[in-house]
Every structure is written in C-alpha cells, then in structure tokens.
Amino acid sequence: MAIQRDKRGAPAHIMGPRIILLLSVLALMLIGFVMIYSTSAVITLAKAGTEVAVDPMAETLNQIKFAVAGVILALIIWKFVPVSLWRSNAVWVIWAVAFALLVITAVAGVGDEEWGARRWLMIGSASLQASEFAKIALVLVAARLFTDFREGQYTVLVFFALVGLLVLAPVLIILGPQSDLGTAMICVVVILAVMWLGEVPLRTMLIVIGVVVALGLVGIFGSSYRRDRLMVFMNPWNDGEGGFGTGFQLIHSLYALSGGGLFGVGLGNSHEKYLYLTQADTDFIFAIIGEELGLVGAAVVIALFLLLALLVGTSAYRAANDVRSSSDNTRLGLSLIANSIRATDGTDAVGVADGPEGLALVLTEHLGNGDYETRLYAYQGAIVEEYTRAGTAFTPEKAREIVRSSTFDFTYTDGLLTVHTDQGSTSVALRSVRGGA
C-alpha cells in the first residue's frame, strides 16, 4: 500500500507529529522568554549600581537573538543540506571538531572552572560550551557506526573498537576533566536512543544500561563533590550548617515551589527571585515557574517536554521504519525487474523501444496466439511494468509501479544486461539480444 504524503513528500503520519512538535517547541520558547524576563530583570536591576543605567530586557533580548539564530540555522540545514551529507565524511569532520573543542576545554588554564566543572571555553569575552557540540557529534557518529555495522562494513571487533574511540572517549572527557556528570548522562541517554532506533536486541540494551548505571554510581560516589551533592539533595537541611551551606540553594527552590500552590502567586510576583534563590534565571528557573505559575503552570511545562520527547522518538522510529520499508521495496522492485527479464530470456526476447519518457526495455514472449510484450520504462518518477500485445501503443496509465525512480537506464556488455535506477542496479546474464539493447 502506498504511503500517503504531503506536498513536500513527507509521509502524512510523520508530518502531523512534526507540526505538533514545532508548536511544542514554540510554546516552550515563549514560556522561556517570559520567565527569563521575569527573573533576569530583577537580578539585573539588583546588580546594577545606582548611577549605572541598565536595561532589564537585556538578558531576554540576548536569548531571543540566540533563538532566532538557531531557527535560521535549522531552516538552512532543513532546506539546503541533503540527507546524504550525514552518510559522507562530513560526519567525521564534525566529530573531530567537537572532540578538539572538548580537549581544549579540558586543558588547564583554558577552560573556565565553575561549580566543580570545567565546561566553558573562553574566546575573548565570549564563552563556548564544547559539550553542546559534542552531543550533536555523538548522535551523528553513533548513528553512522550502527548503520555501517548493520550493512556489514565492520566486524564485531572493529565496531566495538570504533565505539570506544569515537563515542566513549568523548563521554569520558566530559565526565573526567570537565567533571560534568549531567552532560555525560545526557550523551549516554542519546546514545541509548540511537541503539533503540538501530534495533539493538533488548538483552544487549539491558546489559548496556546496567553497565551505564554502575558507572554512574561509581562517578557519583567516587567523587566527594558529587557524593556530597547527592546527600544534600536527599536532605538539604542536613548540610552541616543548618541549611545555610550547600543546601541553601535547594531549600529556597523548595520554598519557591511550595509557595506557588496550585495556580501560583502570579506572573512577576515571585519572592524567591529577589536574590534569595541564586541562579534563578538559569539552572533554577523551574522553581520560579512553579512559584509564579503554580503546580498547573509547572505541570504544563513538564507536559510540553514529555510531549516533545515522545514526538521526537515516535517520528524518528517511524522514519526509520519508512527507510527500512523503502529499502525492502527497492530490493523487491529490483528483483521483480531481474525476474521479468529472466522469465522472458529467449531468442530475440529482449530489446528496446521509445517509451513515454525515454527508452523502454521490451521483453517479448512468443505464445500460440501471438506475441506479447512486458515493457519496463520510466513514467512520472517511477519504473513501471506494462504487459500488452506486441505492436500496440504504450498505455502508462494501465502500467504497474515497480520501484520509485526518476531515472531508468540500462547497458549491455558481454552478455550481461545491467539496469540502473536511482535506488540501485541489477544485472542479468542474457542469451541473446535484439533491437540494439
């Protein structure tokens, strides 16, 4: 059964979730801009000197600029970057750049160390978080490795060696020198998602997850800094200073969430953002969302993120299924072409004629009641098959589609007929040929 597609060629069951996904992203962006203004404006005014003019919109406008730049870049990639690029050597170049940035950031004196993690690369007055580029590079490389392995390009030993070098090594740099467990875990989750889409057996997935959990526990309890953070998270009032030490931040985030109640204290009316809760405009902005918009507003934000994850996962899974289905249909179509040629391979059975859109491959059968032809030719972006009495006009509207392809060509050399399409080629050894094939 043919897949229903929209005007751009995307399957309908993928285009629908895409629209909802874009709306979810837009909603999260707008909520983010509003909440960033609500928190950053207060912080900006509080930090400004009495004689220094400040713009409370400065941080919000800065975030809007980055968002617009990201949207433009995404549109450029969507419109002008072909999918084939991700199967080219460009993937290795992207990985090399991301890996180099991670190494440079990890070098002492280059990264900007803050809150126990060295994760920012300072370039003049600008800062760059190398791990954000590493996330993208790891997705591309992991997908490429699994695809190549499934196609038989690597042995098991070579595959695991490449995974260790190209995937695990960057994650270990993020976890080790950068001391960024959160980002490392995000990278691991992304890699597990690639494994799931790559149809890795469930048993292997469970083993990998078990190893990841074990390494995560070692990473937490093997570092006094992370262990202390976990203990404070479990009970922030037990930080050794009666809640005024490392638990102070978490306690005030709980105050913010609990103070919001069901519907919140109102947009802009947060109490904790007035310098009681530090990082209120960055890492702890969700606490301010809960305080100003209440449980309902916080639940909406969480629901949007869950919807985003669900749509991305299902769209990727369906797209992967469509690719596999298309690949299966392509192999079937090429097999049908080859079988049609073989079935009529007799004396003077294979020839050519002028079809509706170029040359047609004509396979003639000599039957008791006359000659009949199986005609293979290109028509409206597909290779079609038409079976009719010899000598009659082409009737493509009655033909059967074999495989999608905008081109159809064939060559004959030393008894071997090779048919070429957009989806691949198939060859058949012939006994004799007529008509200049």
N, C-alpha and C positions, 0 to 999 in steps of 0.2 A: 504494500500500500504506500502510495506516495506521501511524503512528509509535507504538510501544509506550511507554506512560507509566507512571510510578509513581503512588501515591495522591495526591501533591501536584501532579500534572500535568506533571512534568518528564520529558522523553524518557529512556528507560532507558539509552541509550548516553551520556547526559550525566550522569545521576545516579550511575552507577557510578564514573566518574573523580572526581566530586565527593567521594564518600566517601573514596577513596584520598587525594585532595588534602587533605581535612581531617585525616586520620590523619598525613600527612606534616608538615603544619603543627604538629600537636600534638607529634609526635616532636621536631621542631626546637625548639619552645618548651621542652620538658622538658630536652633536652640543653643548651639555652642557660641555663636556670635553674641547673642543676647546675654548669656551667662558670663561670658568673658568681660563684656562691658560692665555688667552688674558688679563684678568683683574687682576687676583691674582699675576701674575708675576710682574707687575708694582707696585702693592701695597707692595709685599714682598720686592722688591728692595728699595722702598722708605722708608720703616720702618726699614731697616737694618742699623746698624752702619757702619761707614766707615771701621772699622777694623774687622768686622764680616763677614765671608763667608756665603752666603745664596744660596739656591737652588730655582730658580724661578719656578721649576717644582714641588716643594714640595706639594703645595695645590692640584694641579691637580693629582699627584700620590696618594695622600690621598683619593681623591674622587674616583679614579679608583679602589683602594683597596676595598672601601665600595661597589662599584658597583659589582665587582667580587664576593665578599662575598654574596651579595644579590642574584645574579644569581645562585650561588651554592646552597644557601638555598632554592630558588624557585624550582630548579631541584630536590632536595631531597624531598621536600614536594610533588611535582608532581609525582615523581616516587615511593615513598615508603609510603606516608601517604594515607590510604584509605579514601574515602568519608564518610564512616560510622563513622569515628572519630568525625566529626562535629555534629553527632547526639548522641554522647556519653557525659559522664560527663566531658570530657576534655574541653568542651566549658565553663563550669562554673569555672574550674580551671584557664583558660586563662583570664576570666573576673576578677576573684579575684586578680590575679597578677597585671593586668593592673590597677584595682581600688586602690590596695595598693600603687602602684607607684604614682598615682595621689595624694593620700592623703599625702604621704611622701613629695612629691614635694611641696605641698601646705603649709606644716608646716614651720613656720617662722624659719629662720636660716639654713634651709636645701636646699631650692631652691635658685637658682642664679637669683636675680631680675634684669631685664634689660629692658629699654624702656617701663616701666609701666607694665610689665607682668612677673610673676614668673612661668617659664615654664621649666627650666632646673634643673635636679637633678645631683649634682656634686658627683662623686665617685672617690675620689683621684684626679688625674689630668684629668680624663676622665669625659665627660658630657653625660647625657642621657635625652632625651625629652620624658617624660612619655606619653604625649598626642598622640604621634605617635603609641604607642602600644594600646592606648585606642581606636583609630579609628578602628583597626582590631578587637578588642574585641567587640566593639559595633555592627559591622556588623554581626559577628557570633552570638551574643546573640539576636539581633533583628530578624535575620532570624530564629533562633531556636524558639523564642517565637511565631512568626507569624505561623510557621509550626505547632507547638504543638497546638496552638489555633484553626487552621483550622481543625486539626484532632480531636477536641473535648476534649482535655486533660485539658483545663482550662475553667472556667466560665468567663463571661464578666468581672465581678468584680475582680476576681483573675488575669486575664490577664492585666487589666489596672494597678493593684497594682504592678505587676511584671515589667511592662514597666516603671512605675515611679521609682521603686527602682533600676532596673538594667540598664536602658537606660538614663532616665532623670537625675538621681543623678550624674553620671559621667560628663554629659554635664554641669550641674550647677557648678560642681567643677572647670571645665575648664574655665567656664565663670566668676565665682566668685573669689575664692582665687588665681587662676592663671591669671585672668584678660586677657584671651586670646580669644577675640571675634572671630577672624578669624578661629581658630581651632574649636571653638564651632559651627560655622556656617557650616564648612566642615562636622562635625559629623552629624549635622541636615540634610544636603543635602543627606548624605549617608543613613541615616535612612529613609528619604522620598523615596529614590530609592528602598530600601527594601520593603517599603509599596506598591510601584507601582508594583514591581515584585510579591508581595503577593496578587495582585488583590484586594487591598482595594478599596471600592466604591469611585467614583470620588467626591461625595459630602463630604465624610469623609476626603478625601485628601485636598479638598479646605478649609475645616474648620481648619485642622491641619496647613496648610500653612498660613492661616490668623492669627492663634494664634502665629506661629513662627515669622511672620513679626512684629506683635505687640510687642512681647517680644524683638525682635531685636532692634526695635525703642526705647523701654524702656532702653535696655542695652546701646545704643549709647547716648541718651540724658540724661540718668540718671547718667552718669559719665562725669565730666568736662573734663577729659583727652580725652575721645573718642569724645565728642562733639567738642572740640577744633580741633581735628584732622580732623573731617568731615568739619568743617568750613574752615580750611586751605586747604583742598583738593578742595573745591569749588573755592577758590581764594587764592592761596599760597602767592601772594604779599601783601595780607591783613592780615599779621600775627602779626601786632603791631610793627614790627621792620623793615618795608620796604622790606620784603623779605629776611632779614638776620637772622630771628629767626627760628621758627618751619617750615616755608615754604621754607627755603633754599634748603633742600634736594629735594623736589618736583620740585622746579623751575629748578634745574640743571638736573633733569631727563627729563624735558620737553625740555631743551636746547639740551640734547643728542639726543632725538627722532627727534626733528625738524632739527638738524644739519645733520642727516643721509640722508635726502632726499629720493629719490626713490630707489637708489641702494647702499647707504651707502658710508662712507669715506674710506672703505677698512678694511679688517681684520687686527687688531692690531693697527689701526691708530686713535683710539678714543682719543678725547681731554679731555672729562669729567672724564675719569677713572684716570687721573693723580691727584687724591686726591681732585678734585673739587666735585665729587659725591661720598659721603661716602656709605659704604655697596655696592659698585659697583660689588663686586664679590658674593654677596648673594641676599638680597631682591630686589636690583635694577639692577640686571644683565640684565633684559629685556631692560632697557634703553640703555645699551651698545650694545646689539644686534641690536636695532633699529638704533643706531648711526653708527656702523661698517658695518652692512649688509643692512641697509636701510629699507624702507617700504616693499619691496619684501621679504627680509630675515625675518623680524618680522612677516609678514603675513604667511610665511611658518611654522614658529614655532607655531603660533596660530592654523593654519590649522591642524598641527600634533596633537596638544592637543585635538582639536574638534573631529578629526578622532578617536583618542584613546577613548574618552568618548563615541562616537557613537558605536564603535565596542564592547566595554565592555558592554554597555547597551543592544545592539541587541543580542549579544552572550548569555548574562545572560537570556534575555527574551526568546530566542529560546530554550535554555537549560531547562528553567522552563516549557515551553510548551511540550518539549520532555518527561520530567519527568511525567507531567500530562497525556500525551498521553500514555506513557508506563504503568502508573498506571491504566488508563482506560482499556487498552488492557489486563493487567493482570487480572483485575476483570472480564472482558468479557471471557477470557480464562478459568478461574476457574469456571465461571458459565456454560460454554459450557461443561466442564468435568462433573460437577454435573448434568446437564440436560441430558447428554448422558447416565449417569448411571441410573437416574430416569426413563428415557424413556424405558429402557430395563429391568427394575427391575421386573422380573417374577421368576417363579420357576426355580431354577438352571440356572439363566441367567448370573450371574456374577462369573467369575473365573479368573485364572491366567495362563500364558504360558511364555515360554522363548522367549523374543524379541531379536532384533538385538544387543541391548546394555543393557542387564539386563531383569528383569521381565516385562511382559506386562499385563495390565489389559484388560480382554476379556469380552465383553458384547454380549451375544448370543440372537438372535431373531429366533423364530420358525415360519417360514412362510409356506404357502401352497406349494411352490415349493422347499422347503429345508431350511436349517439353514444358517443364515448369522451372521457375527461377526463384531462388532465395537471394534477395538483394539486401546488401548491407551498405548503409550510407548515412551521412551526417544530415540532420534536419533539426533546426531550432534548438541547438545546444545539446543534442543527444545523438547517439548512434542508434539507428532504428533498423528493424528487420521487417522486410515485406516479402511475403510468399504469394506468387501470382503466375499466371500462364506466361510463357516466354513471348516476347514481342509486344506486350501491352505497355501502356504508358505508366509512369510512376504515379502511385497514389499514396503519398506520405501520411495522409490523414487516416489511412487504414493500417499503417505500419505499427509495429510493437517496439516500444523503447527497450533497449538492452542495457545501456550504460550512459550516464551523463558525460558529455564531452563536447567541447566546442570545435575540436579538430578531429579529422579522420584521414589517415594516410596509410599506405601500405607499400612495401617493397618486396621484390622477388629476386633472390640471389642464390644460385647453385641449388635449385630445387627447394629452397626454404622461403615460404611466404610469411612475412612479418607485418602484422597490423599494429599501427601506432595510434594511441588516443591520449587525451590529457591524463587519464588515470593509469596509464601503463602500456605495455606492449605484450603481444602474444605471437608466437611463431608456430607454423605448421609446415611439415615436410610434404610436398606435393609430388604426384607422379607426372602430371603434365599440366600445361597452362595454355590458354588461348586468349586472344584479344589484347595482347600486349601488357599483361599484368606485370 
